Amino acid sequence: MKDNGFDLLVIGAGMAGCTATARAATQGMSVCLVDVAADVGGSARYAGYVWTMPDHEVMAEQNPDGDPVLRRRLVDGFGPAVDWLRVLGADVGPAQRILSYGRGHRLDTNHYVDLCRKILQDFGGEILLGADTEELTMSGDAVVGAVVRTADGAAREIRAEHTLIATGGFQADPELRARCLHPSARTIALRSNPNSRGDGHRLATAAGAAFGTAGAGFYGHLIPSEISFSDADYVELALYYSEHALLFNLDNKRFTDESLADHLTTMELLEQPEARGLLIGDARVHRDWMTTAYVEGAIAPDKFALASKRGGRVGVAESLDELKYLPEEWGYDGSVIAAEIESYNASVRDGSPSVPRALDALPLDEPPYYVVETVPAVTFPFVGIRTDANARVTAESGDPIPGLLAAGSDTGGLWHRAYGGGLATALVFGLAAADTAASAGLPRDA
Ligand SMILES: Cc1cc2nc3c(=O)[nH]c(=O)nc-3n(C[C@H](O)[C@H](O)[C@H](O)COP(=O)(O)OP(=O)(O)OC[C@H]3O[C@@H](n4cnc5c(N)ncnc54)[C@H](O)[C@@H]3O)c2cc1C
């Protein structure tokens, strides 16, 4: 530890923060790790697969509007990051395909974040849980630490050569959701740890950080409407199978290519009337997708049965004609939707659907029909603190703010209405942050 503080202060002990902490500690740096929660882990504790795009071509194809510098760093950094996980002793599975375009590994994230905490303790670092960060400490235009309110209520000024912001995004703040994602996002369900309330955003922008990019969207999944949704449901009740079903808005129309990805459809649904829609699959979709694993090796509950058991708006129609009996209060016209499905079936048979269908362009013609009303739930935003490839926070000018780093779901620019792994993003840029701190020159005068 330096006379005047730590080499690295990490605010947020989730995937990015734990990663940076373990990397920095094993490189001999003094580290203080702060989390507002009573335990480390954040949203990482819910996650199970560390993955991203396999190469630059797929990254460019899937995420054309993402920052090219950050995209390149993620793809290039992923292999070495997985090697680092293995060397550290994390429980990492063999390489496997993830979704239709990604590649990655199963990762025991609970074991991993606990391992990172142990490494910090073994190397003599400090960990403050239940501690809130009030403000960053500035010296001129440089960040030299932060004022932290510790669990006992005392304010403590922590000095550090580098401060890493890794609070996991602003998805738990309804105001920021409404302002930065979409007005309808104010009331949507949260599918993440409850503490990512935009503190990183507030701390970094107060220090002059750029924020963006507008319109980038968010990562989330469709869930059944009208249910009380809690963290026990985050995986089981995410309707990943939507990629194989058809989704109708309150105008009784398809509005997006559902087959591309459930997380893309989730963003599109947010912008539809009342941000809700009717998801319809037939017996084939039920058999092949609603009741099977989304990612190889993952749990495979019957999503339809679960949504029904939990009191969602669900129903089974023995024929398309029976869709006319949809409850009136739901607000859809079942006869119009039945006609839309007939027309969709005819159009995919002759290869010309009016709303495109890139994958799984098969008719829904095997009764019965499984109907679930669905709404979006948010896991983390793609809008966030702007950084460079070395996790240095940048100002509007593009220049780095001395002493300030950010990684993980607090950052923006990498993903733009596209998604290729939240754990990988936090892992690769968490490592980059620690490496930047390690390779910094002589200590600044503070
Ligand atoms: C159900 C679910 C399943 C998922 N599955 C996957 C998956 O399989 N693969 C994948 O790639 N991604 C997955 N993700 C996303 C992944 O978990 C996140 O992208 C990743 O954890 C982001 O890391 P992070 O460090 O930025 O944020 P987090 O891991 O969420 O950590 C943020 C931390 O910051 C803390 N914090 C907040 N405010 C403050 C403050 N003011 N001061 C101090 N600390 C603060 C929080 O308490 C938390 O501990 C999943 C997410 C969820 C919710």
PDBQT file of the ligand as one rigid body, heavy atoms in Angstrom, charges set to zero:
ROOT
HETATM    1  C1  LIG A 501     -30.225 -13.875 -14.723  1.00  0.00    +0.000 C 
HETATM    2  C2  LIG A 501     -28.976 -13.415 -15.420  1.00  0.00    +0.000 A 
HETATM    3  C3  LIG A 501     -28.292 -14.321 -16.231  1.00  0.00    +0.000 A 
HETATM    4  C4  LIG A 501     -27.166 -13.914 -16.925  1.00  0.00    +0.000 A 
HETATM    5  N1  LIG A 501     -26.510 -14.829 -17.672  1.00  0.00    +0.000 NA
HETATM    6  C5  LIG A 501     -25.408 -14.454 -18.339  1.00  0.00    +0.000 A 
HETATM    7  C6  LIG A 501     -24.636 -15.430 -19.044  1.00  0.00    +0.000 A 
HETATM    8  O1  LIG A 501     -24.881 -16.638 -18.973  1.00  0.00    +0.000 OA
HETATM    9  N2  LIG A 501     -23.588 -14.976 -19.782  1.00  0.00    +0.000 N 
HETATM   10  C7  LIG A 501     -23.245 -13.649 -19.819  1.00  0.00    +0.000 A 
HETATM   11  O2  LIG A 501     -22.298 -13.298 -20.519  1.00  0.00    +0.000 OA
HETATM   12  N3  LIG A 501     -23.893 -12.728 -19.079  1.00  0.00    +0.000 NA
HETATM   13  C8  LIG A 501     -24.964 -13.097 -18.340  1.00  0.00    +0.000 A 
HETATM   14  N4  LIG A 501     -25.613 -12.189 -17.564  1.00  0.00    +0.000 N 
HETATM   15  C9  LIG A 501     -25.091 -10.798 -17.516  1.00  0.00    +0.000 C 
HETATM   16  C10 LIG A 501     -23.884 -10.709 -16.581  1.00  0.00    +0.000 C 
HETATM   17  O3  LIG A 501     -24.218 -11.211 -15.316  1.00  0.00    +0.000 OA
HETATM   18  C11 LIG A 501     -23.445  -9.248 -16.459  1.00  0.00    +0.000 C 
HETATM   19  O4  LIG A 501     -23.226  -8.743 -17.753  1.00  0.00    +0.000 OA
HETATM   20  C12 LIG A 501     -22.163  -9.109 -15.636  1.00  0.00    +0.000 C 
HETATM   21  O5  LIG A 501     -22.338  -9.612 -14.327  1.00  0.00    +0.000 OA
HETATM   22  C13 LIG A 501     -21.762  -7.647 -15.575  1.00  0.00    +0.000 C 
HETATM   23  O6  LIG A 501     -20.675  -7.486 -14.713  1.00  0.00    +0.000 OA
HETATM   24  P1  LIG A 501     -20.488  -6.123 -13.915  1.00  0.00    +0.000 P 
HETATM   25  O7  LIG A 501     -19.326  -6.294 -13.047  1.00  0.00    +0.000 OA
HETATM   26  O8  LIG A 501     -20.524  -4.994 -14.860  1.00  0.00    +0.000 OA
HETATM   27  O9  LIG A 501     -21.826  -5.993 -13.052  1.00  0.00    +0.000 OA
HETATM   28  P2  LIG A 501     -22.296  -6.921 -11.864  1.00  0.00    +0.000 P 
HETATM   29  O10 LIG A 501     -21.743  -8.275 -11.996  1.00  0.00    +0.000 OA
HETATM   30  O11 LIG A 501     -23.767  -6.790 -11.774  1.00  0.00    +0.000 OA
HETATM   31  O12 LIG A 501     -21.649  -6.218 -10.567  1.00  0.00    +0.000 OA
HETATM   32  C14 LIG A 501     -21.956  -4.899 -10.220  1.00  0.00    +0.000 C 
HETATM   33  C15 LIG A 501     -21.681  -4.727  -8.730  1.00  0.00    +0.000 C 
HETATM   34  O13 LIG A 501     -21.675  -3.348  -8.406  1.00  0.00    +0.000 OA
HETATM   35  C16 LIG A 501     -22.291  -3.187  -7.127  1.00  0.00    +0.000 C 
HETATM   36  N5  LIG A 501     -22.681  -1.802  -6.948  1.00  0.00    +0.000 N 
HETATM   37  C17 LIG A 501     -23.746  -1.126  -7.438  1.00  0.00    +0.000 A 
HETATM   38  N6  LIG A 501     -23.737   0.155  -7.015  1.00  0.00    +0.000 NA
HETATM   39  C18 LIG A 501     -22.640   0.307  -6.241  1.00  0.00    +0.000 A 
HETATM   40  C19 LIG A 501     -22.076   1.398  -5.520  1.00  0.00    +0.000 A 
HETATM   41  N7  LIG A 501     -22.629   2.615  -5.513  1.00  0.00    +0.000 N 
HETATM   42  N8  LIG A 501     -20.948   1.194  -4.827  1.00  0.00    +0.000 NA
HETATM   43  C20 LIG A 501     -20.368  -0.022  -4.789  1.00  0.00    +0.000 A 
HETATM   44  N9  LIG A 501     -20.855  -1.111  -5.464  1.00  0.00    +0.000 NA
HETATM   45  C21 LIG A 501     -21.965  -0.936  -6.180  1.00  0.00    +0.000 A 
HETATM   46  C22 LIG A 501     -23.411  -4.195  -7.161  1.00  0.00    +0.000 C 
HETATM   47  O14 LIG A 501     -23.863  -4.486  -5.851  1.00  0.00    +0.000 OA
HETATM   48  C23 LIG A 501     -22.731  -5.390  -7.844  1.00  0.00    +0.000 C 
HETATM   49  O15 LIG A 501     -22.108  -6.216  -6.911  1.00  0.00    +0.000 OA
HETATM   50  C24 LIG A 501     -26.708 -12.573 -16.814  1.00  0.00    +0.000 A 
HETATM   51  C25 LIG A 501     -27.362 -11.679 -15.960  1.00  0.00    +0.000 A 
HETATM   52  C26 LIG A 501     -28.473 -12.099 -15.263  1.00  0.00    +0.000 A 
HETATM   53  C27 LIG A 501     -29.149 -11.136 -14.328  1.00  0.00    +0.000 C 
ENDROOT
TORSDOF 0
